[in-house]
Amino acid sequence: MKFSPPQKEARRVVSDLRSIGLPFLDALSASPSLADRRLWLRVAADCLVAWRRDDPRRQAVVAAASAILTGADEATRSAFARRLAASTETADALAMIESLGGESSLIVLGEAGLLPRERLVAAVKGSAAQARAVAGRADLDGELAARLAERDEIEVAIALAQNRRAPIDAERFAALARRAKARIAESGDRRLADALLERAPATVEQAALFLEASPIDRGRIIAAAQRATLGRRLPIADGGESLRIAARLERAAMAGDWAQFENELAEAFGCGPELAARIAADKSGEPLAVALAALHAPNDATVRVLAARDLVDGGQYRRIAALARLKEALTPAAARLALAALIGASTPVAARRRPQLDPTAAPTPSRPAPVRNAESTPAALRRRRAFAFVAATRRDAERA
């Protein structure tokens, strides 16, 4: 059986202590000195890690440790719990520590290597502190992560988002992103949003917080959207509707009619007017560049729209070239994936086609359509030609 370096060291310590004798350890455990009792706890922890689960000495050591820890401070309990948490042989001692409650029990829930699943499920349903401890575990599965994401406490959501190994699917991430945006709007609390944006590697789902992201985070999100579309066929052909929308956006921007511009943007992507206004009014210009890339807007129209917006914001045209390069480098498919996450759509957004009707057309046809004769259909004509050929063949045979 192979042992880890800590277990090998613990076995060496135990073998050295055998020559001293257990009465010395008993004296340390019963000493009125806090330093002596802490020394005994360190030795006991090494023994519990080194001994096998069926070792008969474990029960006495766990009982003695429980007596000491019952009257110990939280720091001593926590140090003892952390010393045992990584071992797979200390389930009995960890159960004892958890029964004492306090911070040390949360360390057991968050760091213990082997805990029964039913205990984890109970902790997820338990107090906010217990759920927060479980949210930081490295071995969370999708079901536990989903249950944690559904809890109302913001601290639990933050702990889950900060856990890089937590399997958060796209649906749960979108729900957490909505909570993060609502939290920012209500109280300015960015902790959940920052935790979600800091998850690595970057994913396209993080585009849900594109407007709340820093320039560095936005670059990571755009790169993730580009990677997500590699090797995938996401056609952008829409009968030229994207180009017509881009032309309408350009006319509204050049006319300074930003209300109409925002309405066109909201209608094009199926988002609310408030979100369209935020996309258009973002001073960095990056969300608007992504929207124009999703529409596959021509370069000259992109520059004119960005320049008109920059003029409204009182800029000096310093970022227009960089934004134009961003729009040119971002593929329409990747831009639509990012916008879908930002808007909350389940599929890549596409420009909504506006019916092109002739306003001068009469409500009814000026002349009725001709009634089609069933005998003049191609199939009927082919049958008539086949019958004629057969009849001609019979006549030739009879004459012969």
LOBAPA-564894 format. One record per residue (C-alpha): residue in one letter; z negated, x, y. Coordinates in steps of 0.5 Angstrom, whole numbers, plus 2048, in hexadecimal, padded with zeros to 3 digits. Each point is the difference from the previous one (the first is absolute). Layout:
N
AZXY...
end
This chain:
400
M800800800K802803807F7FB7FF806S802801807P7FD806804P7FA7FB803Q7FE7FE7F9K8008077FDE7FC803806A7FB7FA7FER8008027F9R7FE807802V7FB7FE805V7FD7FB7FAS8008067FBD7FC805805L7FB7FA801R7FE8007F9S7FD806800I7FC7FE806G7FD7FA7FCL8007F8802P7F9800802F802804806L8067FB802D7FA7FA7FFA7FC804805L806800805S8017F87FFA7F87FF801S800804806P7FD7FD806S805805804L8077FD802A8038077FFD7FE8007F9R8027F97FER807801803L8018077FCW7FE7FC7FAL8057FA801R806806801V7FE8037F9A7FF7F97FDA8077FE803D8038067FDC7FD7FE7F9L8037F9800V807803802A7FF8057FAW7FD7FC7FBR8047FB7FCR7FF7F9800D7FC7FF7FAD7FB806801P7F97FD7FFR7FD804806R8057FC805Q7FB7FA800A7FA804802V804803806V8037FA802A7F97FD800A7FD805804A806801805S7FF7F8801A7F8801802I802806805L8067FC803T7FC7FA801G7FC803805A805805803D8047FF806E8077FE801A803807801T7FC8037F9R8037FA7FCS807801803A8008077FEF7FE7FE7F9A8057FB7FFR806804803R7FE8067FBL8017FB7FAA8067FC803A8058047FDS7FE8017F9T8027FB7FAE7F98017FDT7FB7FD805A8017F97FFD7F97FF7FFA7FD804806L8067FD805A7FE7F97FDM7F8801802I802803807E8057FA801S7FA7FB7FFL7FC804805G8047FD805G802803807E805805802S7FF8047F9S8037FA7FDL8067FF804I8018087FEV8007FD7F9L8057FB801G805804804E8008077FCA7FD7FF7F9G8068017FBL7FE7FB7FBL7FE7F9802P8017FA7FCR8067FC803E7FB7FA801R7FC804804L805801805V8037F9800A7F87FE801A800805806V8067FE803K7FE7F9800G7F9802803S7FD803806A805803806A7FD8077FEQ8017FF7F9A8077FE801R801806805A7FE8057FBV8047FD7FBA806800805G7FF808800R8018017F9A8068057FDD8017FB7FAL8017FA803D8057FB7FDG8057FB803E7FC7FA7FEL7F9803803A804802807A8037F9801R7F97FD7FFL7FD805805A8067FF805E7FE7F8800R7F9802802D7FF7FE807E7FB806802I804805805E7FC8067FDV8037FE7F9A807800802I7FF806804A7FD8047FAL8067FD7FCA805802804Q7FD807801N8008017F8R8078047FFR8007FE7F9A7FF7F9801P8067FC7FDI8017FB806D8077FD7FFA8057FD805E7FD7F9800R7F9803801F802805805A8037FB804A7FA7FB800L7FC806802A805802806R7FF7F9803R7F8801800A801806803K8047FE806A7FC7FA801R7FA804800I803804805A8027FA804E7F97FD800S7FC806801G804806801D7FD8037F9R8068057FDR7FC8027FAL8047FC7FBA806801803D7FF808801A7FE8007F8L8067FC7FEL805805804E7FC8067FDR8027FF7F9A8048057FDP8068007FEA8037FC805T8037F97FEV8057FB803E7FA7FB800Q7FC804805A8067FD805A7FC7FA801L7FC804804F805803804L7FF7FE807E7F88027FFA8028077FDS801807804P806804800I7FF8047FBD7FE7FA7FBR8067FD802G8048067FER7FD8007F9I8027F8800I807801802A8018067FBA7FD7FB7FAA8057FB802Q8058057FFR7FE8027FAA7FF7F97FDT8077FE801L8038077FDG8047FD7FAR8007F9801R8057FB802L7FE7FC806P8067FE804I8007FE807A8077FC800D7FE7FA804G8077FE802G7FF803807E7FA7FC802S7FC807801L805802805R8007F9803I7F9800801A800808803A8057FD805R7FB7FB802L7FA804801E804805804R8037FB805A7F97FD800A7FD807801M805802806A7FF7F9803G7F8802800D7FF7F97FDW7FB8037FBA7FD7F97FEQ8077FE7FDF8008077FDE7FA7FF7FCN8027F97FEE8068037FDL7FC8067FDA7FB7FA7FDE8067FC7FDA8048067FDF7FA8027FCG7FC7FA7FFC7FA802803G7FB7FD805P802801808E7F9804801L8028057FBA807800803A7FD801807R7FC8067FDI8068037FDA804800806A7FA802805D7FD8067FCK801806805S8028057FBG8067FC7FEE8008027F9P7FF7F97FDL8067FD804A8048067FEV7FE7FE7F8A8027F9802L807802803A8018057FAA7FF7FA7FBL8057FC804H8058067FFA801800808P805804803N7FE806803D8027FF807A7FD7F9800T7F98037FDV800805806R8017FB805V7FB7FB7FDL7FB806800A802802807A7FF7F9802R7F97FF7FDD7FE807802L8027FE808V7FB7FA7FFD7FA8057FDG801804806G8028067FCQ805806802Y8058007FAR7FD8057FCR7FF7FD7FAI8077FC7FFA8038067FDA7FB8017FBL7FF7F97FEA8087FF800R8008067FBL7FA7FC7FCK8047FA7FFE8068047FEA7FC8047FBL7FD7F97FDT8047FD7FBP8017F8801A7FD7FF7F9A7FA804802A7FF7FD806R8007F97FDL7FB8027FBA7FB802806L8027FA804A7FE7FC7FAA7F98037FFL7FF7FF807I8027F9800G7FD7FE7FAA8067FE7FCS8008017F9T807803800P804804805V8027FC806A8077FF801A8037FD807R8007F9800R8077FD800R8017FB806P8067FB7FEQ806801805L8027F9802D8067FE804P7FC7FC806T8077FC802A8017FE7F9A8017F97FEP7FA7FD7FCT8067FD7FBP8068037FES8067FE804R8047FF7FAP7FE7FE7F9A8018057FBP8067FF7FBV7FE7FD7F9R8018057FBN8047FD7FAA7FD8027F9E8078017FES802805805T7FA8057FEP8028067FDA7FD7FF7F9A8047F9800L807804802R7FE8057FAR8007FB7FBR8067FC803R8048077FFA7FD8017F9F8027F97FEA807801803F8018077FCV7FE7FD7F9A8057FA801A806805802T7FE8047FAR8017FA7FBR8067FD803D8038077FFA7FE8007F9E8037F97FFR807802802A8008067FC
end
